[in-house]
Amino acid sequence: MTNALITPVAALSGADILGIVVSFAVCVYLVYALLRGENL
């Protein structure tokens, strides 16, 4: 896992970037829903 942090962003493939973006979006949505007190 430490290698992924050291690796430059330019070395990441499209799938990796997409996965990171999707994961980030999901985390942001979950925090947003949690702060609003919505039932998922």
HTML snippet that shows the backbone in 3Dmol.js (N, CA, C, O; Angstrom):
<script src="https://3Dmol.org/build/3Dmol-min.js"></script>
<div id="view" style="width:600px;height:400px;position:relative"></div>
<script>
const pdb = `
ATOM      1  N   MET A   1       0.835  -1.200   0.000  1.00  0.00           N
ATOM      2  CA  MET A   1       0.000   0.000   0.000  1.00  0.00           C
ATOM      3  C   MET A   1       0.872   1.252   0.000  1.00  0.00           C
ATOM      4  O   MET A   1       0.478   2.284  -0.544  1.00  0.00           O
ATOM      5  N   THR A   2       2.049   1.165   0.606  1.00  0.00           N
ATOM      6  CA  THR A   2       2.937   2.320   0.650  1.00  0.00           C
ATOM      7  C   THR A   2       3.460   2.643  -0.737  1.00  0.00           C
ATOM      8  O   THR A   2       3.735   3.804  -1.038  1.00  0.00           O
ATOM      9  N   ASN A   3       3.603   1.627  -1.589  1.00  0.00           N
ATOM     10  CA  ASN A   3       4.090   1.866  -2.952  1.00  0.00           C
ATOM     11  C   ASN A   3       3.116   2.730  -3.743  1.00  0.00           C
ATOM     12  O   ASN A   3       3.532   3.550  -4.562  1.00  0.00           O
ATOM     13  N   ALA A   4       1.822   2.550  -3.500  1.00  0.00           N
ATOM     14  CA  ALA A   4       0.808   3.316  -4.222  1.00  0.00           C
ATOM     15  C   ALA A   4       0.892   4.800  -3.852  1.00  0.00           C
ATOM     16  O   ALA A   4       0.612   5.671  -4.675  1.00  0.00           O
ATOM     17  N   LEU A   5       1.278   5.072  -2.614  1.00  0.00           N
ATOM     18  CA  LEU A   5       1.363   6.461  -2.172  1.00  0.00           C
ATOM     19  C   LEU A   5       2.602   7.137  -2.750  1.00  0.00           C
ATOM     20  O   LEU A   5       2.599   8.340  -3.009  1.00  0.00           O
ATOM     21  N   ILE A   6       3.662   6.352  -2.950  1.00  0.00           N
ATOM     22  CA  ILE A   6       4.907   6.906  -3.470  1.00  0.00           C
ATOM     23  C   ILE A   6       4.838   7.071  -4.990  1.00  0.00           C
ATOM     24  O   ILE A   6       5.456   7.975  -5.553  1.00  0.00           O
ATOM     25  N   THR A   7       4.076   6.183  -5.649  1.00  0.00           N
ATOM     26  CA  THR A   7       3.971   6.223  -7.106  1.00  0.00           C
ATOM     27  C   THR A   7       3.346   7.534  -7.574  1.00  0.00           C
ATOM     28  O   THR A   7       2.322   7.954  -7.035  1.00  0.00           O
ATOM     29  N   PRO A   8       3.949   8.188  -8.572  1.00  0.00           N
ATOM     30  CA  PRO A   8       3.384   9.439  -9.107  1.00  0.00           C
ATOM     31  C   PRO A   8       1.999   9.209  -9.695  1.00  0.00           C
ATOM     32  O   PRO A   8       1.675   8.107 -10.139  1.00  0.00           O
ATOM     33  N   VAL A   9       1.198  10.248  -9.692  1.00  0.00           N
ATOM     34  CA  VAL A   9      -0.166  10.138 -10.216  1.00  0.00           C
ATOM     35  C   VAL A   9      -0.138   9.796 -11.702  1.00  0.00           C
ATOM     36  O   VAL A   9      -1.032   9.112 -12.201  1.00  0.00           O
ATOM     37  N   ALA A  10       0.889  10.271 -12.411  1.00  0.00           N
ATOM     38  CA  ALA A  10       0.983  10.044 -13.852  1.00  0.00           C
ATOM     39  C   ALA A  10       1.119   8.561 -14.179  1.00  0.00           C
ATOM     40  O   ALA A  10       0.792   8.135 -15.287  1.00  0.00           O
ATOM     41  N   ALA A  11       1.605   7.767 -13.211  1.00  0.00           N
ATOM     42  CA  ALA A  11       1.813   6.344 -13.440  1.00  0.00           C
ATOM     43  C   ALA A  11       0.529   5.536 -13.247  1.00  0.00           C
ATOM     44  O   ALA A  11       0.467   4.359 -13.603  1.00  0.00           O
ATOM     45  N   LEU A  12      -0.485   6.177 -12.685  1.00  0.00           N
ATOM     46  CA  LEU A  12      -1.748   5.468 -12.455  1.00  0.00           C
ATOM     47  C   LEU A  12      -2.510   5.288 -13.752  1.00  0.00           C
ATOM     48  O   LEU A  12      -2.477   6.146 -14.634  1.00  0.00           O
ATOM     49  N   SER A  13      -3.191   4.168 -13.855  1.00  0.00           N
ATOM     50  CA  SER A  13      -3.990   3.920 -15.054  1.00  0.00           C
ATOM     51  C   SER A  13      -5.346   4.600 -14.917  1.00  0.00           C
ATOM     52  O   SER A  13      -5.697   5.088 -13.843  1.00  0.00           O
ATOM     53  N   GLY A  14      -6.102   4.631 -16.004  1.00  0.00           N
ATOM     54  CA  GLY A  14      -7.417   5.258 -15.972  1.00  0.00           C
ATOM     55  C   GLY A  14      -8.336   4.589 -14.974  1.00  0.00           C
ATOM     56  O   GLY A  14      -9.126   5.255 -14.304  1.00  0.00           O
ATOM     57  N   ALA A  15      -8.236   3.267 -14.871  1.00  0.00           N
ATOM     58  CA  ALA A  15      -9.093   2.524 -13.950  1.00  0.00           C
ATOM     59  C   ALA A  15      -8.783   2.893 -12.506  1.00  0.00           C
ATOM     60  O   ALA A  15      -9.687   3.008 -11.679  1.00  0.00           O
ATOM     61  N   ASP A  16      -7.503   3.076 -12.210  1.00  0.00           N
ATOM     62  CA  ASP A  16      -7.120   3.438 -10.848  1.00  0.00           C
ATOM     63  C   ASP A  16      -7.668   4.805 -10.485  1.00  0.00           C
ATOM     64  O   ASP A  16      -8.208   5.000  -9.396  1.00  0.00           O
ATOM     65  N   ILE A  17      -7.526   5.756 -11.409  1.00  0.00           N
ATOM     66  CA  ILE A  17      -8.021   7.108 -11.161  1.00  0.00           C
ATOM     67  C   ILE A  17      -9.540   7.088 -11.000  1.00  0.00           C
ATOM     68  O   ILE A  17     -10.084   7.756 -10.121  1.00  0.00           O
ATOM     69  N   LEU A  18     -10.216   6.325 -11.848  1.00  0.00           N
ATOM     70  CA  LEU A  18     -11.675   6.228 -11.762  1.00  0.00           C
ATOM     71  C   LEU A  18     -12.087   5.643 -10.420  1.00  0.00           C
ATOM     72  O   LEU A  18     -13.037   6.115  -9.796  1.00  0.00           O
ATOM     73  N   GLY A  19     -11.373   4.617  -9.979  1.00  0.00           N
ATOM     74  CA  GLY A  19     -11.680   3.981  -8.704  1.00  0.00           C
ATOM     75  C   GLY A  19     -11.505   4.948  -7.543  1.00  0.00           C
ATOM     76  O   GLY A  19     -12.313   4.975  -6.615  1.00  0.00           O
ATOM     77  N   ILE A  20     -10.433   5.746  -7.606  1.00  0.00           N
ATOM     78  CA  ILE A  20     -10.176   6.721  -6.546  1.00  0.00           C
ATOM     79  C   ILE A  20     -11.274   7.777  -6.512  1.00  0.00           C
ATOM     80  O   ILE A  20     -11.758   8.153  -5.444  1.00  0.00           O
ATOM     81  N   VAL A  21     -11.660   8.250  -7.694  1.00  0.00           N
ATOM     82  CA  VAL A  21     -12.697   9.272  -7.785  1.00  0.00           C
ATOM     83  C   VAL A  21     -14.027   8.742  -7.263  1.00  0.00           C
ATOM     84  O   VAL A  21     -14.724   9.430  -6.518  1.00  0.00           O
ATOM     85  N   VAL A  22     -14.380   7.516  -7.655  1.00  0.00           N
ATOM     86  CA  VAL A  22     -15.644   6.921  -7.210  1.00  0.00           C
ATOM     87  C   VAL A  22     -15.628   6.720  -5.698  1.00  0.00           C
ATOM     88  O   VAL A  22     -16.610   7.024  -5.020  1.00  0.00           O
ATOM     89  N   SER A  23     -14.528   6.212  -5.172  1.00  0.00           N
ATOM     90  CA  SER A  23     -14.424   5.982  -3.735  1.00  0.00           C
ATOM     91  C   SER A  23     -14.538   7.297  -2.967  1.00  0.00           C
ATOM     92  O   SER A  23     -15.203   7.369  -1.933  1.00  0.00           O
ATOM     93  N   PHE A  24     -13.878   8.343  -3.487  1.00  0.00           N
ATOM     94  CA  PHE A  24     -13.930   9.655  -2.849  1.00  0.00           C
ATOM     95  C   PHE A  24     -15.353  10.200  -2.870  1.00  0.00           C
ATOM     96  O   PHE A  24     -15.829  10.756  -1.880  1.00  0.00           O
ATOM     97  N   ALA A  25     -16.031  10.036  -4.013  1.00  0.00           N
ATOM     98  CA  ALA A  25     -17.401  10.533  -4.152  1.00  0.00           C
ATOM     99  C   ALA A  25     -18.341   9.825  -3.175  1.00  0.00           C
ATOM    100  O   ALA A  25     -19.206  10.452  -2.565  1.00  0.00           O
ATOM    101  N   VAL A  26     -18.158   8.513  -3.036  1.00  0.00           N
ATOM    102  CA  VAL A  26     -19.003   7.736  -2.131  1.00  0.00           C
ATOM    103  C   VAL A  26     -18.773   8.166  -0.682  1.00  0.00           C
ATOM    104  O   VAL A  26     -19.723   8.318   0.086  1.00  0.00           O
ATOM    105  N   CYS A  27     -17.502   8.360  -0.313  1.00  0.00           N
ATOM    106  CA  CYS A  27     -17.183   8.788   1.049  1.00  0.00           C
ATOM    107  C   CYS A  27     -17.778  10.157   1.347  1.00  0.00           C
ATOM    108  O   CYS A  27     -18.321  10.379   2.429  1.00  0.00           O
ATOM    109  N   VAL A  28     -17.676  11.079   0.385  1.00  0.00           N
ATOM    110  CA  VAL A  28     -18.228  12.414   0.570  1.00  0.00           C
ATOM    111  C   VAL A  28     -19.742  12.339   0.735  1.00  0.00           C
ATOM    112  O   VAL A  28     -20.315  13.033   1.574  1.00  0.00           O
ATOM    113  N   TYR A  29     -20.389  11.492  -0.070  1.00  0.00           N
ATOM    114  CA  TYR A  29     -21.842  11.364   0.024  1.00  0.00           C
ATOM    115  C   TYR A  29     -22.258  10.779   1.379  1.00  0.00           C
ATOM    116  O   TYR A  29     -23.237  11.224   1.978  1.00  0.00           O
ATOM    117  N   LEU A  30     -21.514   9.787   1.850  1.00  0.00           N
ATOM    118  CA  LEU A  30     -21.847   9.168   3.128  1.00  0.00           C
ATOM    119  C   LEU A  30     -21.696  10.168   4.275  1.00  0.00           C
ATOM    120  O   LEU A  30     -22.533  10.213   5.177  1.00  0.00           O
ATOM    121  N   VAL A  31     -20.631  10.966   4.238  1.00  0.00           N
ATOM    122  CA  VAL A  31     -20.433  11.976   5.280  1.00  0.00           C
ATOM    123  C   VAL A  31     -21.536  13.030   5.198  1.00  0.00           C
ATOM    124  O   VAL A  31     -22.064  13.468   6.220  1.00  0.00           O
ATOM    125  N   TYR A  32     -21.876  13.432   3.976  1.00  0.00           N
ATOM    126  CA  TYR A  32     -22.930  14.421   3.771  1.00  0.00           C
ATOM    127  C   TYR A  32     -24.265  13.919   4.312  1.00  0.00           C
ATOM    128  O   TYR A  32     -24.988  14.652   4.987  1.00  0.00           O
ATOM    129  N   ALA A  33     -24.587  12.644   4.003  1.00  0.00           N
ATOM    130  CA  ALA A  33     -25.834  12.057   4.470  1.00  0.00           C
ATOM    131  C   ALA A  33     -25.825  11.929   5.989  1.00  0.00           C
ATOM    132  O   ALA A  33     -26.847  12.129   6.644  1.00  0.00           O
ATOM    133  N   LEU A  34     -24.662  11.594   6.539  1.00  0.00           N
ATOM    134  CA  LEU A  34     -24.548  11.436   7.990  1.00  0.00           C
ATOM    135  C   LEU A  34     -24.762  12.774   8.699  1.00  0.00           C
ATOM    136  O   LEU A  34     -25.440  12.841   9.724  1.00  0.00           O
ATOM    137  N   LEU A  35     -24.179  13.832   8.144  1.00  0.00           N
ATOM    138  CA  LEU A  35     -24.328  15.146   8.749  1.00  0.00           C
ATOM    139  C   LEU A  35     -25.773  15.647   8.652  1.00  0.00           C
ATOM    140  O   LEU A  35     -26.248  16.364   9.532  1.00  0.00           O
ATOM    141  N   ARG A  36     -26.449  15.269   7.598  1.00  0.00           N
ATOM    142  CA  ARG A  36     -27.848  15.688   7.440  1.00  0.00           C
ATOM    143  C   ARG A  36     -28.788  14.821   8.265  1.00  0.00           C
ATOM    144  O   ARG A  36     -29.951  15.174   8.460  1.00  0.00           O
ATOM    145  N   GLY A  37     -28.288  13.680   8.750  1.00  0.00           N
ATOM    146  CA  GLY A  37     -29.096  12.802   9.566  1.00  0.00           C
ATOM    147  C   GLY A  37     -30.079  11.978   8.772  1.00  0.00           C
ATOM    148  O   GLY A  37     -31.120  11.570   9.288  1.00  0.00           O
ATOM    149  N   GLU A  38     -29.748  11.729   7.504  1.00  0.00           N
ATOM    150  CA  GLU A  38     -30.655  10.944   6.681  1.00  0.00           C
ATOM    151  C   GLU A  38     -30.469   9.446   6.938  1.00  0.00           C
ATOM    152  O   GLU A  38     -29.381   8.992   7.293  1.00  0.00           O
ATOM    153  N   ASN A  39     -31.534   8.704   6.754  1.00  0.00           N
ATOM    154  CA  ASN A  39     -31.465   7.247   6.880  1.00  0.00           C
ATOM    155  C   ASN A  39     -31.150   6.658   5.522  1.00  0.00           C
ATOM    156  O   ASN A  39     -31.908   6.835   4.569  1.00  0.00           O
ATOM    157  N   LEU A  40     -30.023   5.951   5.433  1.00  0.00           N
ATOM    158  CA  LEU A  40     -29.630   5.378   4.137  1.00  0.00           C
ATOM    159  C   LEU A  40     -30.357   4.079   3.887  1.00  0.00           C
ATOM    160  O   LEU A  40     -30.156   3.450   2.848  1.00  0.00           O
TER     161      LEU A  40
END
`;
const viewer = $3Dmol.createViewer("view");
viewer.addModel(pdb, "pdb");
viewer.setStyle({}, {cartoon: {color: "spectrum"}});
viewer.zoomTo();
viewer.render();
</script>
